[in-house]
Amino acid sequence: MDISKMKGAGITTLGIEEGSTALHPQTHHFDHELMWNHLLASNVKHFRGLKKVSQESLAQECGIYRTYLSKIETGKCNPSLSVLVALASALDILPHALLAPLQ
């Protein structure tokens, strides 16, 4: 929605400046998705390291290609829920641990 239409319709912009990525849902969605992909990437690498398994071994156990796992671990792809569950199972953790910030 155009910001001028938002103001005309009585919708507050909460002090967001024109041109801000917050006004562009597609850009904001992309940034948000990128953040989650990087968190997932970091967590998969972390838990794989704790378990001391190779990408090849983990990928095989999950039924995915090693190159796909590599893309997950670099935040370059957005895996499906079934892949997240398979990864968690193979890493002996609950699926939500893959998306929780490590402490």
Phi, psi and omega in degrees: 000138178291138183299326179294326177290325179297315180293320180294332181271004179079015179271126180282143179261004176054035176076013179283129182282149177298138182094350179292147179294339179293339179275350183245096185306324182294319179292315180299316178300317180298314180298318181294316179296320179298319178300314180294320179297321179288323176296314177301314181303311181298317181291319178298314178299317181300307183291328176294321177296319178297323181278347179058050176240150178283163174301317181302313181295314180295316179300316180298317180295330181272349182077031178234166178284148177300323180295326177292317177298320177300318178294325176296315183288349175251003178073021184267359179216167183242092185291155179286166177300320181296326177289320177300318179294319179296318178298313181300316180299314181293332180267001180059043177226168175279148183305323182295339178295335179288341182245007180262135177301137179283146181257000000 
